[in-house]
Amino acid sequence: MSNSDRIKTSLEIALERSANIEVDKVALKRRELEHEGRRIAGMMISNNAVTLESQLKGREKNDIEIIVNSIEEVLLSNIQLPKNEVSLELIKNEYEILIRIKENKKLIKKKISDIEHLFQQYVEQLTLLEKQIAEELTPSLKKLEEQIGAQLGSKVKISPESNPEYLKKRKAIIENFNAQYNEQLLYLKNQIKNLENVSN
């Protein structure tokens, strides 16, 4: 290898390192903006007085896009299947902020309405399912109580929550039920993601 080849190789290495540094700077800035978006989302969720406009004022358009997308990710990740009626109220702020960050207010309100309807249906169906589970699994629990009672020579009461077999069967039923609703929820979330965000 000649001296010129070695110089050329060294130059190429230097250029590659320089390019990598530039890429790292871009990636670092993106991570910082995404972090900023998560921070703003937290502020807006906990304090209705915090406005999107005040947080984005003076920022470049490309930066705004990354920040708003990050805010959206936080909001959508917070929207999960509710445990009960009370849970339905806990994500109202997320809905309101989603409306604020989307260009098409009418369409985002429709999508949120679809989610609210899905959640209401889920809570109602979950209540019915719990009753059905109890009706289906209680007889086997009673039988187990009789068997153990006969062995001990006295009546035995077994709580469903303390019976591993009961809990295992209940968990399998609930997980299958949740999977069906989570699939519908994911579909609606993806539709929301496809709606254009505000750019300023």
Disulfide bonds with the S-S distance in Angstrom:
none
